[in-house]
Amino acid sequence: MKPELIVMLTYNDKTVKNAIELFEELKDTPVTQWGFKDVGLPKDDMKRLVDMMNDSEKTTNLEVVSLSEEEGLAGAKLAVECGFDILMGTVFFDSINDFLKDTPVKYYPFIGNVHGHPSILDGSIEETVEQTRRLEEKGVDGFDLLTYRYTGDAVTLLKEVVKATNNVPVVSAGSIDSYERITQVRDSGAWGFTIGTAFFDKKFVPQGEFKENMMDTWDWVQKNGFPD
């Protein structure tokens, strides 16, 4: 199974101000997974952007990088109100999980010890794997792993987390800025990965704009996305 590219209309953990205009330009591309953060746009613009994505038959992802229970619950309520398909991020709390169980929104919380801004991930691989198993038993729909924000062996962490799940989607989020890292995600068996900032920074096509960088990555995944 090839990994899913989730295009984030974000830069440095914040939704870009021209996200609506940018999606309007890109909506007819074959990319199916889209998302943005809960900060950077007014709520009305968020709703408008989600409506545009839904009208274009895209899957919508809201990533919340706030770490408190109160902020996580607010993010969950925002995801429901705006009509997102998936809530990514937040530190796991039973209150968030319970709230979303009665809604159409799927919950992919962070795993591991996430702290700081921009976010840092630390803690042992063993502890993170155990948390993965525990949260899957609680019924979460997937996981948001800040693989390349990890202070230890990121590749081993990703592999062990994926191995610990029972086919629950694992999304590798943050700091993916090379085909080497996409290859590592692919080889781990992770369900998907997010890219936002690296497209704006032209990490894949140095002379190209956001669209050229995005489509170069999309094309690479179609050709090379299946593990050997």
N, C-alpha and C positions, 0 to 999 in steps of 0.2 A: 504494500500500500504506500503510495507516495504521500508525503506530508502536505497539509493544506497551508497555503500562504494566506495569512490574515493581514491585509493592508490596513495600517493604522494612520489616520490623518492627524498625526501628532508629531510634535517636535519637543524633545527633552521633557517628556512626560506631561505635555500640555497640548490640547487640541489647537490646531492652527486656526487663525482667524478667518482664512479664506477656504475653510473646509467645504462649505456648501458649493462654492464655485469650482473647487478642485474636483469634487465628486461629480458634478454636472459634466465636466470635461471627460471623466473617466468611466462613467456609468455603463457605457456600451462595451467595455472590455470584458474578456471572459473571466476575470477575477470574481469569485463568488462570495468571499469572506471579507467583510469590512468592519472597521471599528474606529473608536476614538475614546478619549478620556472624559471624565466627568468634570474637568476644569478646562477653561479656555473659551467656551461659548455660553451665551445666555440660554436658559432652558428652552425658550421658544425656538431658538435656532437649532438646538439639539433635536427637538421634536420634528422640526421641518426636515432636518437631514436624515433622521431615521425613516420618516415617511418616504423620502426620495429613494432611499436604499430599498425599502420594502416594495415600493412601486417598481423598482428595477429587478425584483426577485433576488435580492442579495440577502445573505445571512448577516445579522447585525450583532456586534460585540461592543459592550461598554466595559472599559477597564477602569477600575477604581483603585488608586494607589494609596488612598488614605487608610490608616492602620487602626483607628479606634473603632469600638463597637458602634458608637453613635454615628460616626461618619460612614461606616460600612452599611448600616441600616438605611441611612439617607440615600446612599448609592443604589441599594437594592430597590427602594421605592422609586427612585428616578428611572431605573431600568424598566420597571413595570409601567410607569406613567408614560414613558416615551415609546414603549413598544419594542424594546430590544429583544433579541432572541436569547442572548447569553450575557450574564454578568461575570466578567473576569476580574480577579483580584479581590481585595479586602482580606485581612486576616480572618480566618474562619471563626465564626461565632454561631452557636446553636440558634440564636435569635434570628440571624440572617437566613440560615438554612431553613428554619421553620417558616419564616415569612414567605420565602420563595416557593415552598412546596405547594402552595395553593395558587400558584400563578403559572403562566406559560414560560417564564424565564428560567433558563438553566443556570446552575451555579458552579463556577470554576474558581474556587478560592486559591489564594497563594498557599504554597506549602514551604516549610522550612522557617527559619527565624529571619523574618524580613523586618528591616528597620532603616531609618534615615531617609533623606530625600536629596538627590536621587537615591532610589532604593538600593540597599545592600542585602545580600543573602549570606548568612553564615550558619554555624551549627554543624554537627557531624552528619555524614551520609546516613549512618545507621538511624539516628534520630529522625531524619527527614523521611526515610523509608517507612519507619514505624508510624509516623504521623499520616503518611499516605494511606496505609492500610486502615488506620483508625477512621479517617474521614470518609474513605470509601464505604466502610460499614455504616456510617451515618447517612449515606445516601446522596452524597454530592454527585454532580453529573460529570465533573471533570476537574482538572487541576491546571493552575497557572504557575509555572516554575520559572523563576528568574535565573535561568541556567548561567548565563554569562555575567551575572552580577555576583556570582558565588565566589567566596574568598578561598575556596579549596579547589579540588579537582572537578571542574565543571562537567567534563565529558562523562566521567564515571558516575557522578551524581545523577545526571540525566538518564543514563542507561539503567541505573539501579531503581530509580523511581518508576520508569516505564515498566520494568520487569516486575515490580511489586504490585501493579494494578491488574485487575481482571478486565482488560479491554476498555477501561475508562479513558477517555481522551486526555492526553497530556499535551499542553501547549507550552512550548519554549518561548518565553517572552523577554524582550529587552536585549539590546547590544548585539544583535545579529547584523554584521556589516561586511560579510565575506562569504564566498561560496564554500570556503573551508568549513565555516561554522554551519552553513546549511547542510553540508555533507554529513557533519557530525550529528545534526538533528535527524536527518534521514536515517542514518545507520543505527541510531538509538531505537527506532521504531516509534518515536513520538508522533502523535496525531497531527500536530501543526506547529506553526511558528509565526510570530508577529514581526513585522518590519514597518517602521515609520521614519524615524530620524535618519537612518542610513540612506533612504531614497532622497530625502531633501539634501543630504550632504553628498550625493552623487557617488556613493561608494562602489557601485556596480558599473555604471557607465559615466566616467568622469566628465565627459563633454555633454552628457544628456540631462534633460530635465526630469522631474519626478516620474512622468509617464514612461519615459525611456528606461529609467532604472527599474521601475516596477515591472514592465513587460519583459525586460531582459531576465529578471529573476523568475517571473512566471514561466517563460519559455524554457529556462534552465530546469525548473522543476518538472515540466512535462517530459523533457528528454532524459533527465538524470535522476528523477525523483524516486525510483523504485530501488530498494536495497538489493545488492547482489545476492 
